[in-house]
Amino acid sequence: MQPYRNLDGHSGVMGYELGAGWIQVWFVNGKDYRYSAANAGAEHVRNMQILAEAGEGLASYISKFVHDKYDSGA
């Protein structure tokens, strides 16, 4: 897991892992979810990967666009 930089200091995201066509996101509440192109859409996955690496805006993006479109989770 790559730690999320959380540049604005208010994110619910703790970390992430990237792969070809997917992103796994760990939240501060202990839950983790994998979003793939198959369920969330390739464009959303790319956008989330960009935001994860930037360290800002990932939790808001997930909440707004792909909240329940995950593959699996804890």
PDB file of N, H, CA, C and O in Angstrom:
ATOM      1  N   MET A   1       0.844  -1.185   0.000  1.00  0.00           N
ATOM      2  CA  MET A   1       0.000   0.000   0.000  1.00  0.00           C
ATOM      3  C   MET A   1       0.886   1.244   0.000  1.00  0.00           C
ATOM      4  O   MET A   1       1.847   1.344   0.763  1.00  0.00           O
ATOM      5  N   GLN A   2       0.545   2.171  -0.859  1.00  0.00           N
ATOM      6  H   GLN A   2      -0.235   2.090  -1.479  1.00  0.00           H
ATOM      7  CA  GLN A   2       1.223   3.465  -0.940  1.00  0.00           C
ATOM      8  C   GLN A   2       0.468   4.443  -0.044  1.00  0.00           C
ATOM      9  O   GLN A   2      -0.740   4.601  -0.222  1.00  0.00           O
ATOM     10  N   PRO A   3       1.115   5.101   0.899  1.00  0.00           N
ATOM     11  CA  PRO A   3       0.411   6.076   1.735  1.00  0.00           C
ATOM     12  C   PRO A   3      -0.122   7.241   0.894  1.00  0.00           C
ATOM     13  O   PRO A   3       0.563   7.746   0.004  1.00  0.00           O
ATOM     14  N   TYR A   4      -1.331   7.647   1.188  1.00  0.00           N
ATOM     15  H   TYR A   4      -1.887   7.236   1.911  1.00  0.00           H
ATOM     16  CA  TYR A   4      -1.938   8.793   0.513  1.00  0.00           C
ATOM     17  C   TYR A   4      -1.412  10.057   1.171  1.00  0.00           C
ATOM     18  O   TYR A   4      -1.431  10.171   2.397  1.00  0.00           O
ATOM     19  N   ARG A   5      -0.942  11.009   0.372  1.00  0.00           N
ATOM     20  H   ARG A   5      -0.926  10.917  -0.624  1.00  0.00           H
ATOM     21  CA  ARG A   5      -0.306  12.203   0.940  1.00  0.00           C
ATOM     22  C   ARG A   5      -1.281  13.149   1.628  1.00  0.00           C
ATOM     23  O   ARG A   5      -0.873  13.888   2.524  1.00  0.00           O
ATOM     24  N   ASN A   6      -2.549  13.153   1.242  1.00  0.00           N
ATOM     25  H   ASN A   6      -2.880  12.552   0.514  1.00  0.00           H
ATOM     26  CA  ASN A   6      -3.569  13.946   1.920  1.00  0.00           C
ATOM     27  C   ASN A   6      -3.152  15.408   2.074  1.00  0.00           C
ATOM     28  O   ASN A   6      -3.066  15.922   3.190  1.00  0.00           O
ATOM     29  N   LEU A   7      -2.898  16.061   0.967  1.00  0.00           N
ATOM     30  H   LEU A   7      -2.968  15.644   0.060  1.00  0.00           H
ATOM     31  CA  LEU A   7      -2.384  17.427   0.986  1.00  0.00           C
ATOM     32  C   LEU A   7      -3.319  18.435   1.633  1.00  0.00           C
ATOM     33  O   LEU A   7      -2.853  19.418   2.210  1.00  0.00           O
ATOM     34  N   ASP A   8      -4.640  18.214   1.550  1.00  0.00           N
ATOM     35  H   ASP A   8      -5.018  17.415   1.082  1.00  0.00           H
ATOM     36  CA  ASP A   8      -5.539  19.178   2.185  1.00  0.00           C
ATOM     37  C   ASP A   8      -5.786  18.871   3.656  1.00  0.00           C
ATOM     38  O   ASP A   8      -6.380  19.683   4.365  1.00  0.00           O
ATOM     39  N   GLY A   9      -5.335  17.697   4.126  1.00  0.00           N
ATOM     40  H   GLY A   9      -4.853  17.037   3.550  1.00  0.00           H
ATOM     41  CA  GLY A   9      -5.419  17.355   5.534  1.00  0.00           C
ATOM     42  C   GLY A   9      -6.768  16.864   6.022  1.00  0.00           C
ATOM     43  O   GLY A   9      -6.938  16.648   7.222  1.00  0.00           O
ATOM     44  N   HIS A  10      -7.744  16.679   5.121  1.00  0.00           N
ATOM     45  H   HIS A  10      -7.605  16.855   4.147  1.00  0.00           H
ATOM     46  CA  HIS A  10      -9.087  16.306   5.558  1.00  0.00           C
ATOM     47  C   HIS A  10      -9.601  15.038   4.891  1.00  0.00           C
ATOM     48  O   HIS A  10     -10.799  14.764   4.960  1.00  0.00           O
ATOM     49  N   SER A  11      -8.761  14.276   4.264  1.00  0.00           N
ATOM     50  H   SER A  11      -7.788  14.498   4.208  1.00  0.00           H
ATOM     51  CA  SER A  11      -9.208  13.118   3.498  1.00  0.00           C
ATOM     52  C   SER A  11      -9.525  11.920   4.376  1.00  0.00           C
ATOM     53  O   SER A  11      -8.927  11.722   5.434  1.00  0.00           O
ATOM     54  N   GLY A  12     -10.478  11.129   3.910  1.00  0.00           N
ATOM     55  H   GLY A  12     -10.964  11.290   3.050  1.00  0.00           H
ATOM     56  CA  GLY A  12     -10.783   9.857   4.539  1.00  0.00           C
ATOM     57  C   GLY A  12      -9.953   8.722   3.968  1.00  0.00           C
ATOM     58  O   GLY A  12     -10.097   7.572   4.381  1.00  0.00           O
ATOM     59  N   VAL A  13      -9.073   9.048   3.006  1.00  0.00           N
ATOM     60  H   VAL A  13      -8.955   9.983   2.671  1.00  0.00           H
ATOM     61  CA  VAL A  13      -8.224   8.039   2.373  1.00  0.00           C
ATOM     62  C   VAL A  13      -6.901   7.943   3.118  1.00  0.00           C
ATOM     63  O   VAL A  13      -6.270   8.954   3.425  1.00  0.00           O
ATOM     64  N   MET A  14      -6.489   6.706   3.405  1.00  0.00           N
ATOM     65  H   MET A  14      -7.001   5.884   3.156  1.00  0.00           H
ATOM     66  CA  MET A  14      -5.230   6.455   4.092  1.00  0.00           C
ATOM     67  C   MET A  14      -4.136   5.994   3.125  1.00  0.00           C
ATOM     68  O   MET A  14      -2.969   6.352   3.286  1.00  0.00           O
ATOM     69  N   GLY A  15      -4.518   5.195   2.116  1.00  0.00           N
ATOM     70  H   GLY A  15      -5.465   4.904   1.985  1.00  0.00           H
ATOM     71  CA  GLY A  15      -3.533   4.665   1.184  1.00  0.00           C
ATOM     72  C   GLY A  15      -4.189   4.094  -0.043  1.00  0.00           C
ATOM     73  O   GLY A  15      -5.414   4.035  -0.147  1.00  0.00           O
ATOM     74  N   TYR A  16      -3.349   3.668  -0.982  1.00  0.00           N
ATOM     75  H   TYR A  16      -2.354   3.716  -0.898  1.00  0.00           H
ATOM     76  CA  TYR A  16      -3.861   3.144  -2.245  1.00  0.00           C
ATOM     77  C   TYR A  16      -2.823   2.238  -2.891  1.00  0.00           C
ATOM     78  O   TYR A  16      -1.644   2.249  -2.537  1.00  0.00           O
ATOM     79  N   GLU A  17      -3.299   1.460  -3.842  1.00  0.00           N
ATOM     80  H   GLU A  17      -4.257   1.451  -4.130  1.00  0.00           H
ATOM     81  CA  GLU A  17      -2.430   0.650  -4.684  1.00  0.00           C
ATOM     82  C   GLU A  17      -2.994   0.716  -6.097  1.00  0.00           C
ATOM     83  O   GLU A  17      -4.206   0.629  -6.298  1.00  0.00           O
ATOM     84  N   LEU A  18      -2.110   0.871  -7.066  1.00  0.00           N
ATOM     85  H   LEU A  18      -1.126   0.942  -6.902  1.00  0.00           H
ATOM     86  CA  LEU A  18      -2.529   1.004  -8.458  1.00  0.00           C
ATOM     87  C   LEU A  18      -2.149  -0.220  -9.257  1.00  0.00           C
ATOM     88  O   LEU A  18      -1.130  -0.858  -8.992  1.00  0.00           O
ATOM     89  N   GLY A  19      -2.970  -0.545 -10.236  1.00  0.00           N
ATOM     90  H   GLY A  19      -3.798  -0.027 -10.452  1.00  0.00           H
ATOM     91  CA  GLY A  19      -2.686  -1.621 -11.174  1.00  0.00           C
ATOM     92  C   GLY A  19      -3.268  -1.263 -12.522  1.00  0.00           C
ATOM     93  O   GLY A  19      -3.935  -0.238 -12.662  1.00  0.00           O
ATOM     94  N   ALA A  20      -3.026  -2.082 -13.495  1.00  0.00           N
ATOM     95  H   ALA A  20      -2.484  -2.915 -13.381  1.00  0.00           H
ATOM     96  CA  ALA A  20      -3.555  -1.842 -14.840  1.00  0.00           C
ATOM     97  C   ALA A  20      -5.076  -1.995 -14.813  1.00  0.00           C
ATOM     98  O   ALA A  20      -5.596  -3.106 -14.715  1.00  0.00           O
ATOM     99  N   GLY A  21      -5.773  -0.880 -14.899  1.00  0.00           N
ATOM    100  H   GLY A  21      -5.351   0.023 -14.979  1.00  0.00           H
ATOM    101  CA  GLY A  21      -7.233  -0.903 -14.938  1.00  0.00           C
ATOM    102  C   GLY A  21      -7.919  -0.990 -13.593  1.00  0.00           C
ATOM    103  O   GLY A  21      -9.115  -1.272 -13.533  1.00  0.00           O
ATOM    104  N   TRP A  22      -7.191  -0.755 -12.508  1.00  0.00           N
ATOM    105  H   TRP A  22      -6.218  -0.527 -12.557  1.00  0.00           H
ATOM    106  CA  TRP A  22      -7.818  -0.773 -11.186  1.00  0.00           C
ATOM    107  C   TRP A  22      -7.056   0.089 -10.184  1.00  0.00           C
ATOM    108  O   TRP A  22      -5.898   0.454 -10.389  1.00  0.00           O
ATOM    109  N   ILE A  23      -7.751   0.395  -9.099  1.00  0.00           N
ATOM    110  H   ILE A  23      -8.691   0.098  -8.933  1.00  0.00           H
ATOM    111  CA  ILE A  23      -7.154   1.072  -7.944  1.00  0.00           C
ATOM    112  C   ILE A  23      -7.790   0.490  -6.686  1.00  0.00           C
ATOM    113  O   ILE A  23      -9.009   0.344  -6.603  1.00  0.00           O
ATOM    114  N   GLN A  24      -6.961   0.166  -5.724  1.00  0.00           N
ATOM    115  H   GLN A  24      -5.970   0.284  -5.791  1.00  0.00           H
ATOM    116  CA  GLN A  24      -7.417  -0.287  -4.405  1.00  0.00           C
ATOM    117  C   GLN A  24      -7.232   0.894  -3.467  1.00  0.00           C
ATOM    118  O   GLN A  24      -6.162   1.501  -3.431  1.00  0.00           O
ATOM    119  N   VAL A  25      -8.271   1.221  -2.708  1.00  0.00           N
ATOM    120  H   VAL A  25      -9.140   0.727  -2.737  1.00  0.00           H
ATOM    121  CA  VAL A  25      -8.224   2.380  -1.823  1.00  0.00           C
ATOM    122  C   VAL A  25      -8.496   1.934  -0.390  1.00  0.00           C
ATOM    123  O   VAL A  25      -9.483   1.247  -0.127  1.00  0.00           O
ATOM    124  N   TRP A  26      -7.617   2.327   0.539  1.00  0.00           N
ATOM    125  H   TRP A  26      -6.815   2.886   0.325  1.00  0.00           H
ATOM    126  CA  TRP A  26      -7.786   2.071   1.965  1.00  0.00           C
ATOM    127  C   TRP A  26      -8.249   3.365   2.621  1.00  0.00           C
ATOM    128  O   TRP A  26      -7.666   4.430   2.417  1.00  0.00           O
ATOM    129  N   PHE A  27      -9.306   3.248   3.411  1.00  0.00           N
ATOM    130  H   PHE A  27      -9.779   2.382   3.577  1.00  0.00           H
ATOM    131  CA  PHE A  27      -9.867   4.406   4.096  1.00  0.00           C
ATOM    132  C   PHE A  27      -9.468   4.393   5.572  1.00  0.00           C
ATOM    133  O   PHE A  27      -9.119   3.349   6.123  1.00  0.00           O
ATOM    134  N   VAL A  28      -9.523   5.554   6.196  1.00  0.00           N
ATOM    135  H   VAL A  28      -9.807   6.402   5.748  1.00  0.00           H
ATOM    136  CA  VAL A  28      -9.115   5.679   7.592  1.00  0.00           C
ATOM    137  C   VAL A  28     -10.022   4.885   8.526  1.00  0.00           C
ATOM    138  O   VAL A  28      -9.628   4.590   9.655  1.00  0.00           O
ATOM    139  N   ASN A  29     -11.223   4.535   8.084  1.00  0.00           N
ATOM    140  H   ASN A  29     -11.543   4.775   7.167  1.00  0.00           H
ATOM    141  CA  ASN A  29     -12.137   3.741   8.915  1.00  0.00           C
ATOM    142  C   ASN A  29     -11.803   2.253   8.884  1.00  0.00           C
ATOM    143  O   ASN A  29     -12.509   1.447   9.490  1.00  0.00           O
ATOM    144  N   GLY A  30     -10.720   1.880   8.176  1.00  0.00           N
ATOM    145  H   GLY A  30     -10.147   2.534   7.684  1.00  0.00           H
ATOM    146  CA  GLY A  30     -10.274   0.500   8.127  1.00  0.00           C
ATOM    147  C   GLY A  30     -10.801  -0.304   6.959  1.00  0.00           C
ATOM    148  O   GLY A  30     -10.395  -1.450   6.768  1.00  0.00           O
ATOM    149  N   LYS A  31     -11.689   0.265   6.182  1.00  0.00           N
ATOM    150  H   LYS A  31     -12.019   1.197   6.338  1.00  0.00           H
ATOM    151  CA  LYS A  31     -12.239  -0.445   5.029  1.00  0.00           C
ATOM    152  C   LYS A  31     -11.391  -0.192   3.790  1.00  0.00           C
ATOM    153  O   LYS A  31     -10.747   0.849   3.659  1.00  0.00           O
ATOM    154  N   ASP A  32     -11.405  -1.169   2.882  1.00  0.00           N
ATOM    155  H   ASP A  32     -11.929  -2.015   2.989  1.00  0.00           H
ATOM    156  CA  ASP A  32     -10.714  -0.978   1.614  1.00  0.00           C
ATOM    157  C   ASP A  32     -11.594  -1.482   0.483  1.00  0.00           C
ATOM    158  O   ASP A  32     -12.364  -2.430   0.642  1.00  0.00           O
ATOM    159  N   TYR A  33     -11.460  -0.823  -0.664  1.00  0.00           N
ATOM    160  H   TYR A  33     -10.834  -0.054  -0.792  1.00  0.00           H
ATOM    161  CA  TYR A  33     -12.277  -1.142  -1.825  1.00  0.00           C
ATOM    162  C   TYR A  33     -11.430  -1.103  -3.080  1.00  0.00           C
ATOM    163  O   TYR A  33     -10.549  -0.256  -3.225  1.00  0.00           O
ATOM    164  N   ARG A  34     -11.706  -2.036  -3.990  1.00  0.00           N
ATOM    165  H   ARG A  34     -12.421  -2.724  -3.872  1.00  0.00           H
ATOM    166  CA  ARG A  34     -11.047  -2.053  -5.287  1.00  0.00           C
ATOM    167  C   ARG A  34     -12.052  -1.579  -6.340  1.00  0.00           C
ATOM    168  O   ARG A  34     -13.153  -2.115  -6.466  1.00  0.00           O
ATOM    169  N   TYR A  35     -11.640  -0.572  -7.080  1.00  0.00           N
ATOM    170  H   TYR A  35     -10.746  -0.136  -6.978  1.00  0.00           H
ATOM    171  CA  TYR A  35     -12.439  -0.036  -8.177  1.00  0.00           C
ATOM    172  C   TYR A  35     -11.742  -0.417  -9.481  1.00  0.00           C
ATOM    173  O   TYR A  35     -10.560  -0.125  -9.666  1.00  0.00           O
ATOM    174  N   SER A  36     -12.468  -1.063 -10.372  1.00  0.00           N
ATOM    175  H   SER A  36     -13.427  -1.300 -10.221  1.00  0.00           H
ATOM    176  CA  SER A  36     -11.880  -1.491 -11.644  1.00  0.00           C
ATOM    177  C   SER A  36     -12.618  -0.841 -12.805  1.00  0.00           C
ATOM    178  O   SER A  36     -13.713  -0.301 -12.652  1.00  0.00           O
ATOM    179  N   ALA A  37     -11.988  -0.911 -13.961  1.00  0.00           N
ATOM    180  H   ALA A  37     -11.098  -1.350 -14.085  1.00  0.00           H
ATOM    181  CA  ALA A  37     -12.603  -0.401 -15.178  1.00  0.00           C
ATOM    182  C   ALA A  37     -13.915  -1.122 -15.460  1.00  0.00           C
ATOM    183  O   ALA A  37     -14.842  -0.531 -16.014  1.00  0.00           O
ATOM    184  N   ALA A  38     -13.999  -2.390 -15.085  1.00  0.00           N
ATOM    185  H   ALA A  38     -13.246  -2.870 -14.635  1.00  0.00           H
ATOM    186  CA  ALA A  38     -15.201  -3.178 -15.352  1.00  0.00           C
ATOM    187  C   ALA A  38     -16.428  -2.640 -14.609  1.00  0.00           C
ATOM    188  O   ALA A  38     -17.530  -2.645 -15.158  1.00  0.00           O
ATOM    189  N   ASN A  39     -16.250  -2.181 -13.377  1.00  0.00           N
ATOM    190  H   ASN A  39     -15.355  -2.177 -12.931  1.00  0.00           H
ATOM    191  CA  ASN A  39     -17.388  -1.707 -12.584  1.00  0.00           C
ATOM    192  C   ASN A  39     -17.472  -0.189 -12.472  1.00  0.00           C
ATOM    193  O   ASN A  39     -18.569   0.367 -12.520  1.00  0.00           O
ATOM    194  N   ALA A  40     -16.364   0.475 -12.326  1.00  0.00           N
ATOM    195  H   ALA A  40     -15.473   0.023 -12.286  1.00  0.00           H
ATOM    196  CA  ALA A  40     -16.367   1.928 -12.148  1.00  0.00           C
ATOM    197  C   ALA A  40     -16.192   2.673 -13.471  1.00  0.00           C
ATOM    198  O   ALA A  40     -16.554   3.844 -13.578  1.00  0.00           O
ATOM    199  N   GLY A  41     -15.637   1.994 -14.476  1.00  0.00           N
ATOM    200  H   GLY A  41     -15.343   1.042 -14.389  1.00  0.00           H
ATOM    201  CA  GLY A  41     -15.372   2.637 -15.764  1.00  0.00           C
ATOM    202  C   GLY A  41     -13.915   3.041 -15.879  1.00  0.00           C
ATOM    203  O   GLY A  41     -13.315   3.524 -14.919  1.00  0.00           O
ATOM    204  N   ALA A  42     -13.356   2.842 -17.047  1.00  0.00           N
ATOM    205  H   ALA A  42     -13.843   2.449 -17.827  1.00  0.00           H
ATOM    206  CA  ALA A  42     -11.931   3.117 -17.273  1.00  0.00           C
ATOM    207  C   ALA A  42     -11.572   4.576 -17.011  1.00  0.00           C
ATOM    208  O   ALA A  42     -10.524   4.858 -16.431  1.00  0.00           O
ATOM    209  N   GLU A  43     -12.419   5.495 -17.427  1.00  0.00           N
ATOM    210  H   GLU A  43     -13.270   5.265 -17.898  1.00  0.00           H
ATOM    211  CA  GLU A  43     -12.128   6.921 -17.226  1.00  0.00           C
ATOM    212  C   GLU A  43     -12.085   7.270 -15.741  1.00  0.00           C
ATOM    213  O   GLU A  43     -11.208   8.013 -15.299  1.00  0.00           O
ATOM    214  N   HIS A  44     -13.029   6.735 -14.974  1.00  0.00           N
ATOM    215  H   HIS A  44     -13.741   6.131 -15.333  1.00  0.00           H
ATOM    216  CA  HIS A  44     -13.032   7.004 -13.535  1.00  0.00           C
ATOM    217  C   HIS A  44     -11.795   6.406 -12.865  1.00  0.00           C
ATOM    218  O   HIS A  44     -11.201   7.036 -11.989  1.00  0.00           O
ATOM    219  N   VAL A  45     -11.405   5.207 -13.265  1.00  0.00           N
ATOM    220  H   VAL A  45     -11.887   4.696 -13.977  1.00  0.00           H
ATOM    221  CA  VAL A  45     -10.218   4.591 -12.679  1.00  0.00           C
ATOM    222  C   VAL A  45      -8.980   5.431 -12.983  1.00  0.00           C
ATOM    223  O   VAL A  45      -8.159   5.674 -12.099  1.00  0.00           O
ATOM    224  N   ARG A  46      -8.848   5.870 -14.220  1.00  0.00           N
ATOM    225  H   ARG A  46      -9.515   5.673 -14.939  1.00  0.00           H
ATOM    226  CA  ARG A  46      -7.701   6.737 -14.568  1.00  0.00           C
ATOM    227  C   ARG A  46      -7.708   8.012 -13.740  1.00  0.00           C
ATOM    228  O   ARG A  46      -6.670   8.424 -13.225  1.00  0.00           O
ATOM    229  N   ASN A  47      -8.863   8.632 -13.609  1.00  0.00           N
ATOM    230  H   ASN A  47      -9.707   8.296 -14.028  1.00  0.00           H
ATOM    231  CA  ASN A  47      -8.960   9.863 -12.818  1.00  0.00           C
ATOM    232  C   ASN A  47      -8.598   9.613 -11.358  1.00  0.00           C
ATOM    233  O   ASN A  47      -7.901  10.424 -10.748  1.00  0.00           O
ATOM    234  N   MET A  48      -9.059   8.512 -10.795  1.00  0.00           N
ATOM    235  H   MET A  48      -9.625   7.853 -11.290  1.00  0.00           H
ATOM    236  CA  MET A  48      -8.728   8.195  -9.402  1.00  0.00           C
ATOM    237  C   MET A  48      -7.238   7.914  -9.240  1.00  0.00           C
ATOM    238  O   MET A  48      -6.647   8.299  -8.231  1.00  0.00           O
ATOM    239  N   GLN A  49      -6.628   7.255 -10.209  1.00  0.00           N
ATOM    240  H   GLN A  49      -7.108   6.943 -11.028  1.00  0.00           H
ATOM    241  CA  GLN A  49      -5.191   7.001 -10.140  1.00  0.00           C
ATOM    242  C   GLN A  49      -4.405   8.311 -10.149  1.00  0.00           C
ATOM    243  O   GLN A  49      -3.435   8.463  -9.406  1.00  0.00           O
ATOM    244  N   ILE A  50      -4.818   9.241 -10.980  1.00  0.00           N
ATOM    245  H   ILE A  50      -5.606   9.117 -11.585  1.00  0.00           H
ATOM    246  CA  ILE A  50      -4.166  10.553 -11.048  1.00  0.00           C
ATOM    247  C   ILE A  50      -4.310  11.288  -9.717  1.00  0.00           C
ATOM    248  O   ILE A  50      -3.339  11.844  -9.204  1.00  0.00           O
ATOM    249  N   LEU A  51      -5.518  11.291  -9.161  1.00  0.00           N
ATOM    250  H   LEU A  51      -6.307  10.840  -9.578  1.00  0.00           H
ATOM    251  CA  LEU A  51      -5.758  11.968  -7.887  1.00  0.00           C
ATOM    252  C   LEU A  51      -4.992  11.297  -6.745  1.00  0.00           C
ATOM    253  O   LEU A  51      -4.476  11.978  -5.858  1.00  0.00           O
ATOM    254  N   ALA A  52      -4.918   9.972  -6.766  1.00  0.00           N
ATOM    255  H   ALA A  52      -5.337   9.419  -7.487  1.00  0.00           H
ATOM    256  CA  ALA A  52      -4.178   9.258  -5.721  1.00  0.00           C
ATOM    257  C   ALA A  52      -2.711   9.670  -5.732  1.00  0.00           C
ATOM    258  O   ALA A  52      -2.130   9.950  -4.684  1.00  0.00           O
ATOM    259  N   GLU A  53      -2.123   9.705  -6.909  1.00  0.00           N
ATOM    260  H   GLU A  53      -2.595   9.477  -7.761  1.00  0.00           H
ATOM    261  CA  GLU A  53      -0.714  10.086  -6.999  1.00  0.00           C
ATOM    262  C   GLU A  53      -0.495  11.558  -6.677  1.00  0.00           C
ATOM    263  O   GLU A  53       0.569  11.931  -6.182  1.00  0.00           O
ATOM    264  N   ALA A  54      -1.483  12.391  -6.951  1.00  0.00           N
ATOM    265  H   ALA A  54      -2.347  12.087  -7.354  1.00  0.00           H
ATOM    266  CA  ALA A  54      -1.386  13.815  -6.624  1.00  0.00           C
ATOM    267  C   ALA A  54      -1.545  14.051  -5.123  1.00  0.00           C
ATOM    268  O   ALA A  54      -1.037  15.040  -4.594  1.00  0.00           O
ATOM    269  N   GLY A  55      -2.250  13.145  -4.434  1.00  0.00           N
ATOM    270  H   GLY A  55      -2.663  12.342  -4.864  1.00  0.00           H
ATOM    271  CA  GLY A  55      -2.435  13.287  -2.991  1.00  0.00           C
ATOM    272  C   GLY A  55      -3.540  14.227  -2.592  1.00  0.00           C
ATOM    273  O   GLY A  55      -3.547  14.742  -1.474  1.00  0.00           O
ATOM    274  N   GLU A  56      -4.475  14.459  -3.491  1.00  0.00           N
ATOM    275  H   GLU A  56      -4.469  14.040  -4.399  1.00  0.00           H
ATOM    276  CA  GLU A  56      -5.536  15.415  -3.185  1.00  0.00           C
ATOM    277  C   GLU A  56      -6.774  15.140  -4.033  1.00  0.00           C
ATOM    278  O   GLU A  56      -6.670  14.934  -5.243  1.00  0.00           O
ATOM    279  N   GLY A  57      -7.937  15.137  -3.402  1.00  0.00           N
ATOM    280  H   GLY A  57      -8.022  15.304  -2.420  1.00  0.00           H
ATOM    281  CA  GLY A  57      -9.205  15.049  -4.113  1.00  0.00           C
ATOM    282  C   GLY A  57      -9.766  13.655  -4.324  1.00  0.00           C
ATOM    283  O   GLY A  57     -10.848  13.522  -4.897  1.00  0.00           O
ATOM    284  N   LEU A  58      -9.081  12.620  -3.888  1.00  0.00           N
ATOM    285  H   LEU A  58      -8.202  12.728  -3.423  1.00  0.00           H
ATOM    286  CA  LEU A  58      -9.521  11.259  -4.166  1.00  0.00           C
ATOM    287  C   LEU A  58     -10.825  10.907  -3.440  1.00  0.00           C
ATOM    288  O   LEU A  58     -11.750  10.393  -4.068  1.00  0.00           O
ATOM    289  N   ALA A  59     -10.916  11.166  -2.171  1.00  0.00           N
ATOM    290  H   ALA A  59     -10.164  11.584  -1.660  1.00  0.00           H
ATOM    291  CA  ALA A  59     -12.125  10.815  -1.419  1.00  0.00           C
ATOM    292  C   ALA A  59     -13.349  11.542  -1.969  1.00  0.00           C
ATOM    293  O   ALA A  59     -14.423  10.952  -2.085  1.00  0.00           O
ATOM    294  N   SER A  60     -13.192  12.807  -2.303  1.00  0.00           N
ATOM    295  H   SER A  60     -12.320  13.287  -2.208  1.00  0.00           H
ATOM    296  CA  SER A  60     -14.306  13.577  -2.867  1.00  0.00           C
ATOM    297  C   SER A  60     -14.744  13.008  -4.206  1.00  0.00           C
ATOM    298  O   SER A  60     -15.939  12.918  -4.487  1.00  0.00           O
ATOM    299  N   TYR A  61     -13.782  12.626  -5.029  1.00  0.00           N
ATOM    300  H   TYR A  61     -12.812  12.700  -4.801  1.00  0.00           H
ATOM    301  CA  TYR A  61     -14.090  12.056  -6.334  1.00  0.00           C
ATOM    302  C   TYR A  61     -14.854  10.740  -6.169  1.00  0.00           C
ATOM    303  O   TYR A  61     -15.853  10.508  -6.849  1.00  0.00           O
ATOM    304  N   ILE A  62     -14.386   9.894  -5.275  1.00  0.00           N
ATOM    305  H   ILE A  62     -13.575  10.082  -4.723  1.00  0.00           H
ATOM    306  CA  ILE A  62     -15.057   8.619  -5.041  1.00  0.00           C
ATOM    307  C   ILE A  62     -16.487   8.857  -4.576  1.00  0.00           C
ATOM    308  O   ILE A  62     -17.416   8.225  -5.077  1.00  0.00           O
ATOM    309  N   SER A  63     -16.664   9.751  -3.637  1.00  0.00           N
ATOM    310  H   SER A  63     -15.909  10.265  -3.230  1.00  0.00           H
ATOM    311  CA  SER A  63     -17.989  10.047  -3.112  1.00  0.00           C
ATOM    312  C   SER A  63     -18.933  10.573  -4.199  1.00  0.00           C
ATOM    313  O   SER A  63     -20.116  10.234  -4.217  1.00  0.00           O
ATOM    314  N   LYS A  64     -18.417  11.375  -5.075  1.00  0.00           N
ATOM    315  H   LYS A  64     -17.456  11.650  -5.060  1.00  0.00           H
ATOM    316  CA  LYS A  64     -19.259  12.013  -6.096  1.00  0.00           C
ATOM    317  C   LYS A  64     -19.558  11.105  -7.283  1.00  0.00           C
ATOM    318  O   LYS A  64     -20.670  11.140  -7.811  1.00  0.00           O
ATOM    319  N   PHE A  65     -18.588  10.288  -7.720  1.00  0.00           N
ATOM    320  H   PHE A  65     -17.685  10.260  -7.291  1.00  0.00           H
ATOM    321  CA  PHE A  65     -18.740   9.582  -8.985  1.00  0.00           C
ATOM    322  C   PHE A  65     -18.833   8.053  -8.906  1.00  0.00           C
ATOM    323  O   PHE A  65     -19.527   7.450  -9.725  1.00  0.00           O
ATOM    324  N   VAL A  66     -18.165   7.415  -7.959  1.00  0.00           N
ATOM    325  H   VAL A  66     -17.602   7.905  -7.293  1.00  0.00           H
ATOM    326  CA  VAL A  66     -18.079   5.953  -8.001  1.00  0.00           C
ATOM    327  C   VAL A  66     -18.350   5.277  -6.658  1.00  0.00           C
ATOM    328  O   VAL A  66     -17.946   4.131  -6.455  1.00  0.00           O
ATOM    329  N   HIS A  67     -18.998   5.938  -5.778  1.00  0.00           N
ATOM    330  H   HIS A  67     -19.326   6.869  -5.943  1.00  0.00           H
ATOM    331  CA  HIS A  67     -19.160   5.482  -4.395  1.00  0.00           C
ATOM    332  C   HIS A  67     -19.407   3.985  -4.249  1.00  0.00           C
ATOM    333  O   HIS A  67     -18.676   3.315  -3.519  1.00  0.00           O
ATOM    334  N   ASP A  68     -20.408   3.448  -4.919  1.00  0.00           N
ATOM    335  H   ASP A  68     -21.002   3.992  -5.512  1.00  0.00           H
ATOM    336  CA  ASP A  68     -20.756   2.042  -4.737  1.00  0.00           C
ATOM    337  C   ASP A  68     -20.411   1.165  -5.943  1.00  0.00           C
ATOM    338  O   ASP A  68     -20.942   0.063  -6.080  1.00  0.00           O
ATOM    339  N   LYS A  69     -19.534   1.646  -6.807  1.00  0.00           N
ATOM    340  H   LYS A  69     -19.103   2.541  -6.696  1.00  0.00           H
ATOM    341  CA  LYS A  69     -19.158   0.899  -8.011  1.00  0.00           C
ATOM    342  C   LYS A  69     -17.849   0.137  -7.819  1.00  0.00           C
ATOM    343  O   LYS A  69     -17.048   0.034  -8.748  1.00  0.00           O
ATOM    344  N   TYR A  70     -17.634  -0.388  -6.633  1.00  0.00           N
ATOM    345  H   TYR A  70     -18.285  -0.303  -5.878  1.00  0.00           H
ATOM    346  CA  TYR A  70     -16.405  -1.123  -6.326  1.00  0.00           C
ATOM    347  C   TYR A  70     -16.577  -2.600  -6.644  1.00  0.00           C
ATOM    348  O   TYR A  70     -17.694  -3.101  -6.766  1.00  0.00           O
ATOM    349  N   ASP A  71     -15.440  -3.289  -6.777  1.00  0.00           N
ATOM    350  H   ASP A  71     -14.532  -2.882  -6.678  1.00  0.00           H
ATOM    351  CA  ASP A  71     -15.441  -4.736  -7.037  1.00  0.00           C
ATOM    352  C   ASP A  71     -15.555  -5.525  -5.747  1.00  0.00           C
ATOM    353  O   ASP A  71     -16.365  -6.444  -5.631  1.00  0.00           O
ATOM    354  N   SER A  72     -14.735  -5.153  -4.786  1.00  0.00           N
ATOM    355  H   SER A  72     -14.076  -4.406  -4.881  1.00  0.00           H
ATOM    356  CA  SER A  72     -14.669  -5.891  -3.531  1.00  0.00           C
ATOM    357  C   SER A  72     -14.251  -4.939  -2.430  1.00  0.00           C
ATOM    358  O   SER A  72     -13.723  -3.859  -2.695  1.00  0.00           O
ATOM    359  N   GLY A  73     -14.490  -5.344  -1.198  1.00  0.00           N
ATOM    360  H   GLY A  73     -14.919  -6.222  -0.983  1.00  0.00           H
ATOM    361  CA  GLY A  73     -14.090  -4.472  -0.096  1.00  0.00           C
ATOM    362  C   GLY A  73     -14.156  -5.187   1.226  1.00  0.00           C
ATOM    363  O   GLY A  73     -14.667  -6.301   1.336  1.00  0.00           O
ATOM    364  N   ALA A  74     -13.637  -4.533   2.206  1.00  0.00           N
ATOM    365  H   ALA A  74     -13.221  -3.628   2.117  1.00  0.00           H
ATOM    366  CA  ALA A  74     -13.618  -5.098   3.551  1.00  0.00           C
ATOM    367  C   ALA A  74     -14.833  -4.644   4.317  1.00  0.00           C
ATOM    368  O   ALA A  74     -15.004  -5.014   5.478  1.00  0.00           O
TER     369      ALA A  74
END
